[in-house]
Amino acid sequence: MKGRLCYLGTRRALTQGMRSFQKIAVFALALGFAVGVSAQTAGQDLKNAGHDTKQAAKNTGHAVSKGAKTAARKTKNGVKKGTNAAASKTEQGTAKVKQKTQ
């Protein structure tokens, strides 16, 4: 009996030691995996930041281009309207002078 109890006790001690070793091994593997994943994530984050910056610069360029075109068109229309108004007033003034001199 004693031999059998001693044998079971040793087996339990080995099993508990193995469980501790398994827990430590799993923890070490999980930690290594987490570090590897975070390193890949950091690199991908940098790539994403570069792509986002590029896209923001393109969007800004398009907005500036659109604003410049709108400003040019409105300026052209304003100048045209002002020129036509001035020409019309000049024509009216000329007509008045012509009437007065006749």
Summary of the structure (lengths in Angstrom):
residues: 102
radius of gyration: 43.3
end to end distance: 147.1
largest distance: 147.1
contacts: 197
relative contact order: 0.03
helix: 98%
strand: 0%
